[in-house]
Amino acid sequence: MTVFDIEEKPAVWFDMEDGGRIQLKTPTQGDLKEIQKKTVTKKVDYKRIDGKAERFEIEEKNQDLENELFWDKCIVAWEKLFDIKNRPIECTKENKLLLMHISMKFVKFITDSMAQLSKDEAAKEGAAEKNS
């Protein structure tokens, strides 16, 4: 018997060293497809090759927008994150992107945590298959 977990995977909290914590989730295939629709455009180009007109489809990807949409989907919430003046930082799309652009500490934490989350989810799926 083959078992599949068809429930959407829940967001998971990751604790930071300094006391803050961030809630992350892996994007679903539907999320990734939605991001692709918004960031990839297809264009048709015609070129002459050996005297013949050839038709080429070219995909152009807006990488910056793709990154923005991806990180907005993955970072669900946070607690106890403060700016340099000790003011709480709200978990908004703008602040997620700002921290991803200016803080290497934040980027490292997010990427390491996302890697751990993916690894944990894969292990759970493997365990569920063994138990079936």
N, C-alpha and C positions, 0 to 999 in steps of 0.2 A: 504494500500500500504506500502511495506517495502522498505526503502531507504538505499543504501550502498554507502559510499564514496570510489570509486575505484581508485581515484587519489593517487599517492604516497604523503605521508605527507611531507610538506616542512620543512626544517631545521629552527629552531627558535633561535633568539639571546636572551641571558640572561646576564643582566648587573651585574657586580661584585661591591661590595662596594667601592673598591679602584680605580674604573674607567675603569678597563678592561672589556671585554665582550667575551662571548664564544657562538658559534653557535652549537646547538645540534639537533639531529634527532633521532626518535625512529627507531630501525631496523625493516625492513619488515620481513615477514615470509620467504621470499626468502633469505634475508640476514642471518637469523638464521639457515636456512637449509644449506647454503653455509658454515657457520662457523662450523656446526655440521659435515659436510663431511670432513672438514680439521682437526677436533680435536678428532673424535671418530673412533676407530678401533675395529673391531670385530674379535675375535679369537675363535677357537673351541678347547674345552678341553674334554678329555675322562677320566672318573673316574669309578672305580668299586664300585658299591653299591649293597650289598647283593649278591655278586658273579656275577653280570651282568655289562657289560660295558655300561655306560650311556654317552650320548653326551650332552655337555653343551656349549651354546654360551655365551661368555663373552665380554662385551663392556668395553674398556679401554678409558678413556677420558683424554686428555692433558688439564688440567684445566688452566695452565698458558697461553698456546696458545689460548685457548677459550677466556680468559679475554683480551688478547692483541687484538685479532681480533674484539671482541665486542666493546671495547673502541675506537678502530680506526674507526669503522663504526659510532658510536654515536657522537664522537667529530668531527665536520666538519671543524670548523675554529675558530680562536680567534684573538682579537685585543688588543693592549696595555697591553701585558703581558711581564714583564721584569725580568731578573735575578738580583742577588744581586749587580752586577756591573753596573746596569741600562742599560744593553744591551737588545734589543728586543729578545724575544724567538720566533723562527719560529714555526709554527704549522705543525710539521712533526710527523709521526708515532712514531719515537724514542722519541721525546719530550713529546708527549701525554703520552706514557708509563712511561717515567722518572718521570713526574709530578704525575702520578697516583701511582707510587711506593714511592716517597719521600715526598710528600706534603699532609698532612692530610687536610689542608685548601682547596686544590684543589679537593681532593677526596670528601669532604663533599659538596662543591659547585656543583660538577658534579652530585653526587647521588641525592642531594636535587632537582636540576634543572630537572634531568631526571624524578623524581617522579612527579614534577609539570607538566612537559610536557605530561606525560602519563595521568594525571588527566584531563588536559585541552582538550586533544584529545578525551578522553572518554566523557567529557561533551559536546563537539561539536557533536559527533556522537549521543548522546542522544537527543540533541536539534534538530538535523536534522530529527530524527525519529518522534519526536513530531509534527514537522511542516509538515510532509507528510500526 
